[in-house]
Amino acid sequence: MRDEQGIGGSVPRLSNRRQPPTVRLRRLAAELRRLRQQAGLSQDDVAEKTNVNSVTLYRIETAKTKPQLRTLIALLDVYGVTGTERADLIALQKEAKQRGWLHGLEADLPDKYSTYIGLEAEARKAINYESLFIPGLLQTEDYAQAVVRGVLPTATEAEVESFVTARMQRQGLLENETPLRLWAIIDQAALCRKVGSQAVMRDQLAHLVQQAQRPHVTVQVIPFTAGAHPGMPGSFIVLKFDTGDLDVIHIDSMAGDLFLEKETDIQRYNQICEHLCAIALSPADTVALIASMREDR
């Protein structure tokens, strides 16, 4: 299930895990990996030159651990990094543990869902295409409860509560002084499927209309009359950042969660977003359709 990042298929075992990487840590890791490759060095070469063992270097380059300052300086020396670029990377190292509202909650959530929430909290914009569900940031609590119970019929009350609580807290990103800019593209099928009772769906559709009026929220519906379209293989989210980091594509499936960061994947999904926006109803026509569907329930 797309919006249940990491909970499609079976109930995850909730336990304490390492904190998910922040965008800053991911960026630092990617830059260090790029610099090593640009220098034409293998991880073993770097280990020999710096006494930083290859296992530690692997963990640094995959954002599994934050490098100590002396380790970072040793790496930058070997890679010949100076001036502004060096200062920027040292600043990233100092800020690498800064994260959003997730702190204190991640132990109760699956690792991939926690990772997604951490990234979402640092994004400036999210483009969320959904084929079967109302996007999580636009769900009512009753709808979210019905979604989690329906997708995870064997989940305990505590597990259901953890997911729903996280989802409701995620929505705080739309209330910030500088709110997340959300562009939601929804297949009409998600509006037609009854999740919970008729009353739950009426409230959900009314909430969707209300949220669509906000200046930082755009909602478009792809009508059935659009026929086949590029979003039909599955839902996804494109996260965009202010810091110059590349976009992150998040895809959830029954086989597990994927985070795509290659430029070719990012370009492909951004092109898909453009196509979906083009074939979807305008925001004004979308609101009219949703309001009409609510009246019919």
C-alpha positions, 0 to 999 in steps of 0.5 A: 500500500503506497501510503503505508510506507513499509507496511504493505503485506504483513505486520512489521515487528516494531522494535528499537532501530538506529535513527534514519538518516537526515537529508544532510547526512545523506547529502554528506555521504553522497558527496564523499562517495562522489569525491572518492570516485572522482579521485579514482580511489577505491575504498581500500585505497582510502583506508590505506591512506587514512587509516579509516577502515573500509567498513567504516568508510562504507558506512559513512558513504551509505549514510549509516553513520556520521563521520567524526570531524577528524575522519572527515578532515582526513578524507577531504585531505586525501581527496584534495578538497579545499576552500568553500567546498571543504567548509560546506562539507564540514558544516554539513557534518556539524548539522548532519544529525538535525532532524524534524518532528520524528524524534522520539517516535521512530522506535515505534515505527518500521525502519523504512517508514521512519526513514520516509518521515525523516525525509519528508520533514526536511522536504520543501515540496512533495508531489504525491500520486495516489491510485488507491488511497487519499494521500496520507497528508490529506487523510482524516483520522477516521479514514486513516484508521479504516485504511490501516485496519483494512490493509493490516487486518492482523495488526494489534491496536498498539500498531494501528495507533502508532501508524495513525498517530504518525500520520496525524503528526505528519500533517503538521508539516502543512501547518508550519510557518513555512509549510510543506508545499503539497501537490496531490494527484489522485486517481478517481478510483481512490475517491470512489472506493468506500474506506470505512463507513459512508459517513467516514467517506463523506467527511473525508471528501469534505476534508479534501475539498477544504484542504484543496483551498489552502495556498500551499496545497494543490489537488488534481484528480485524474478522471476515469475518462482519461483512460490508461495513464503512466500512474497506473503501475503504482503510486509514488511520492517525489520529495524535493529539497531546498538545500540543493539535494537531488529529489528522492522518489519513494515507492511502496509495493508488496515487495517492499519500499524503494528509495530512488535517487539516481538522476535518471530515475528522478528525471523519469518520475518528474516527467511522469508527474508532468504528464499526470498533471496535464491529463488530470482535471484542473484544481478548480474542476477537481474541487467541483468533482469531489464536492459532487461525489460527496453530495452523492454519498 
